[in-house]
Amino acid sequence: MKVSICAVGRLRSGPEAALIDDYTTRFDRTGRALGLGPLTVSEIEDRKGGGMAAEAQLLERAIPKGAVLVTMDERGQILSSPDFAEKLAGWRDAGRSDLTFVIGGADGIDPSLRARADFSVSLGKMVWPHMLARVMLSEQLYRAASILAGSPYHRA
């Protein structure tokens, strides 16, 4: 199952980009034998300033047809890492070929795109900067693959 992160905004080179690259590489290496991956990151940018609705249209174009759509949203479900791993395994085992996580812009995700989501995840009750949300999501994807592989990375 291919996994993608579609996010609003461009990530500049720096520590966040290095962490995302590291966790993406780890996920790809661990997930390959599990039928997970590759993990890709797509960035969109609303240069015309159309707000959430314009961002939603750009995000829609980046989401593969038929993908499981998961929004990263403060109103979403808070999952433990093992529960997150089970969710990934469930979609994979159901034969889904694509899984896309969407991270919105500064104002969040347009309600029309949120309504279309198959699932919504929250990283907790605190709101995180979008660049850190990408890092945290990529780490949790690697952690999920590690849990499914029986690796000692996750110590519960």
HUJO-V12104 format. One record per backbone hydrogen bond with DSSP energy under -1.0 kcal/mol. NH is the residue of the N-H (numbers start at 0). CO is the residue of the C=O. If there is no record, write none. Layout:
# HUJO-V12104
nh=<NH	NH>
co=<CO	CO>
This chain:
# HUJO-V12104
nh=<1	2	3	4	5	6	7	8	17	18	19	20	21	22	23	24	25	26	27	28	29	30	31	33	34	35	36	39	41	43	46	54	55	56	57	58	59	60	62	66	67	69	70	71	72	75	76	83	84	85	86	87	88	89	90	91	92	93	94	95	98	99	100	101	102	104	107	113	114	117	118	120	121	132	133	134	135	136	137	138	139	140	141	142	143	144	145	146	147	148	149	150>
co=<96	37	98	39	100	41	102	43	13	14	15	16	17	18	19	20	21	22	23	24	25	26	27	30	31	30	0	2	4	6	44	50	51	52	53	54	55	56	58	63	97	99	118	101	120	72	119	79	80	81	82	83	84	85	86	87	88	89	91	90	1	67	3	69	5	107	104	109	110	68	68	70	76	128	129	130	131	132	133	134	135	136	137	138	139	140	141	142	143	144	146	145>
